[in-house]
Amino acid sequence: MSELSEADRYLLERIRQGDGEGWSQLVGRYEGRLLAFARGKLHAHSDAEDLVQETFISFLKAVAGFREEASIETYLFTILRRKMIDLARGRHASICLLQDVLVAGDEDAGDAAQAIASLDPTASWYARRDEQHHLQRDALTRVMRTIIDGYKAALNFRDLQIVEMIFYAQGRNRDVAEAVGVNEKAVAVIKHRCLRRIRELLEPSPGLADADPPDALLSEIWQGERLSCLKRSTIGAYMLGTLESPWQEYVAFHLERLGCRFCRANLDDLQAQTADDTRHKLRERIFESTVGFLRKQ
């Protein structure tokens, strides 16, 4: 899983000690990208601001028990996505918190919030008891991250784009083939090769390499762990046009064609680093509404 940066670890320690300035710095670091993400999917900007505020409140309430198994950014995005799902359920709305580029099947026109909520698979691929589930999930996460890192190291962005559209955006082989410009058979071969590699890397884990993990499970892990999401510095380099050609083209695909909501939120935030009055007021509002919880730590 993504590790905490030294800067985040330092801020986290200050916050746990009740330091208001440390909390203000953390809010300032992540508020913009969270707000951009929420505004990208919610019609009312006031709803987006409310949910971002609630996200920081929830984070601060749970900060004492934060186990540092994921980056603070990933943890905050996870809280925000759940709150957006709850809002959609409460209004019986149909929103999609994932990419809008590819949708698996015409039957997906139903309640997208319910579809997202059901991504946590109940298949018998792993035993869902005690810590066994977490160990098996962690093993699969590490394997998938290894495969994705391998694609990037080899600059094999074509295969990465294909498996990203299949497992991250839940695209059908036919749609993926059309988007990448290859035939459908080639897409099936690359998907099969990826699943075979997953099984090979899972062999040291008893019982996990016997069958392919369900697509829904791979999608849920890929989305939850943001396995192929870009570093903020990479997005910044893309904006400046300073990336090498293969990387520049892949980042453009990830942001502009795949439409990763998390990375686009970072892009939007970087493009609006000169904060306007609205953001300044929201930051003050977040701090005022959370500082009382900070003193309770």
N, C-alpha and C positions, 0 to 999 in steps of 0.2 A: 504494500500500500504506500501511498505518497507520504513521505516523511515531513515532519515540521522543519521549516527553515530555522536557522539560528535566530533570525529577527522575530519570527512568530513565537518561538520558545521563550525568548526574552520577554516579549509583551505578555505572554500567557502567565509567566511567573509574576510579573508586576500586577496583573489583574487579580490573580489569586491572593495577592497581598493587599488588595483593596486600593490600588493606586489609580486614581481617576485619570491622570494624564496618560497612563498606559492604555486604559480603556478608550480614551478619546482617540489615541493614535490608531488603535485597531479598527475602530469604527470608521475613521477617515480612510484607512487603507482599503477596506472592503465594501463600504457603503455604495460607492459609485457603480461597481460592477454588478452588485446584487440588484440595484435599482434599474440598471439597464436591462438586466435579464427579465425582471418582473414587468417592466414597461413594454417589453417586446411581445408579451403574451396577454396582457390585461388591457382592456379598452380604457378603463378609468385610471388616470395617473394617481388619483387619491388612493385607490385600492393598492396599487403598487407600493406607494409610500407606507401605507398601513402595514402591509405584509413584511416589508423590510424592517420596519420598526419592531414588529412582533418577533421577527427572526432573531434580532439582536437581544431582545428580552429573553427569549428561550435559550439562546446560547449562554447568556450570563447566568441564568438560573442553573444551568447544568455544567458550568465551567469547572466546578470543583471535582466532578466525576469524569471530566473529559480525559479519555485514555490515550490520546495522542496517536491513535491508529491510522489517522488520515490527516491530511493538511487542514488547517483552519478554513481555507477557502472551500474545500470539498465539503466539510462539515456544515458550513453556513449555507451552501447551495442545497444540500440535502434537506436542511430544515425549511428553507424557502420553498422548495418544490412541494414538500408535504403540505405546507400551508396553502399553496396555490391549489392543490388537489382538494383540500378541505373546503376552500372557497367555492370551487367549481361544483362540488357535490351539494353544498348548501344552496346554490342557485340553480341546480340542475343544468349547468352550462356544459358545453362541449368544447373543451380547450385541449390543445396538445402541447405538452411541455417538452417534447422532443423535436426532432427535425421535421420540417414541413416538406422537405424535398421528396422523400420516398415514404410511401405508406404501404404496408404489406396487405394487399387485398382490398377489394371493394367493400368488404363487410365491415371495414373499420369506420364507417360513417356514424357509428353509435357513440355512446358516451366515452370520450377519450380519457376522462379522469378515471373511470372505472377500469379501462384497459390498462392504464398505467399502474393502478393500485394492484391489479391482478398479475403483474409481472413477476412477483415473488413466487417462484414455482413450487408446486406441491408434488411434483413427480418423484418417483421413488429412486431417482438417480443417486441420491445420497440419503443417509439416515439423518432425519431432522430431530435429533435428540441431544441433550446435553451440549458439550462443547464439540462433539463430532461434526455437527453441521458447520460450525465456524472453521474447524480445521480443514474440512473438505472444500469449503468455499474459498478459504485463503489459498489452498493449493491450486485451485483452478484460476484464481486471480493472478497468482504468480506466473503460472504457465502462459496465460493470455498476455500478460505484460511482457514476458520474454519473447513471445512470437512477434508482438507489435514492435518491440525494440529491435528485433532482428530485421524486420522489414525496413525500418528507418536506417539502421546501420548499413544495410546493403543498398540503400536508395531505391528499394523495390516499392515505389509508391503506387504502381498500378495494382499490385496484389493487395496492398494495404487499403487502397480506396475500395476495392471490391469487397473485402471482408468487413470493412467499416460500414459500407452500405447494407450488407446482409445482416450483420449482427447488431450494429449500433442503431442504424436507421430502420431496420427490419424490412428491408426492401426485397421484392421478389426477384428471382434470377433474371426474368425477362426485362424488368425495369432497370436492373443493375447493368445488364449487358448493353442496353440502349444508352445509358448514361455514360458508360466508359468507352463505348465504341468497339466492343468485341462481341463474338457470338455467344449465345446462351450456354452452349456446351463448354466453352472456355471458363465461364463463370462457375459452372457446376464443378469443373475440375479443380479450380482454385479453392472453392469452398471445401471440397473433399480433402484436398491436400492440407488445408488448415486444420480440419477436424482430426485427420490422421496424426498431424504433428502434436496436437493437444493430447491425444491418447498416448503417444510415445513419451511425452514429457511427464505424463501423469502415472506412468508405470510404477515408479517407486511408492505411490500412494495406493494402498490395498483397496481393491474394489472399484476404483475410479476409472480405470482404463478399459473396463469390460465393454463399455458401450459409449456412444457419443453423448455428451451432455445435451440436454434439450436446448433448442434455439432460444427459447424464452429465458432460460437461465443465463446463457451467454449474453443476451441483450441486457438483462437486468444487472449483471455484474459490470458490463462495459459502460452502461449509463451511470450506475451508482458510483463506480470508481473512476469514471472519466478517463479511461485507459489511454485514449489517443488524443486527449485534449492537449493543447499547445501551452508551452510556457509563456508567461506574460512577456518576457524578454524577446521570445521568438515573434510574438504578435507585433511588438514594437519594431523589430527589425523588418518585418513584412511591410509595415506602414511606411518605413523609410526606404524600402526597396533595396536593402543591403544583403538579403539572403542569396545564397547560391541558387542557380536556376532551378534544379530539381526541388529544392525546399520551397522556393518562392511559389512554384506551381502547385505543390501539394498544399501549402498553407492557404493559397487562394481557393483550392477545392474545398478544404475543410471549412473555411469560413463562408465562402460565397456560394458554393454549390451544395455541399452537404448541409450547410447552415447550422453548425453546432451552436446551440443556444448559449452554452456556457462560454465558449470562446468568443462568440459575437458580443456577449455582454462585456468581456474584457476589452474587446476592440472598441466598442462604443464608449467605454469609460476612458480609455486612453485618448480617444479622439476628443473627449470633452474634459480634459484634465483641468482646464481653466474653469473651475467650478462657478456656477451661476448662483444667484441669490437663493433660488429654490433649494439647491443642494445644501447651501450653507444653513438655511433654516431647518431642513430635514435633519442635518447632522446635530444641530442644537436640540431639536425635538427628540431624537434618539437618545442623546446623552441625558437629557432631563428625565426621560421616562425610564432609563435603566440605571441611573446612578444610585437609586435607592436599593436596588438588588445588589449592587457592587458592595455596598457597606455591610451587607449581610454575610458576605463570604468569610 
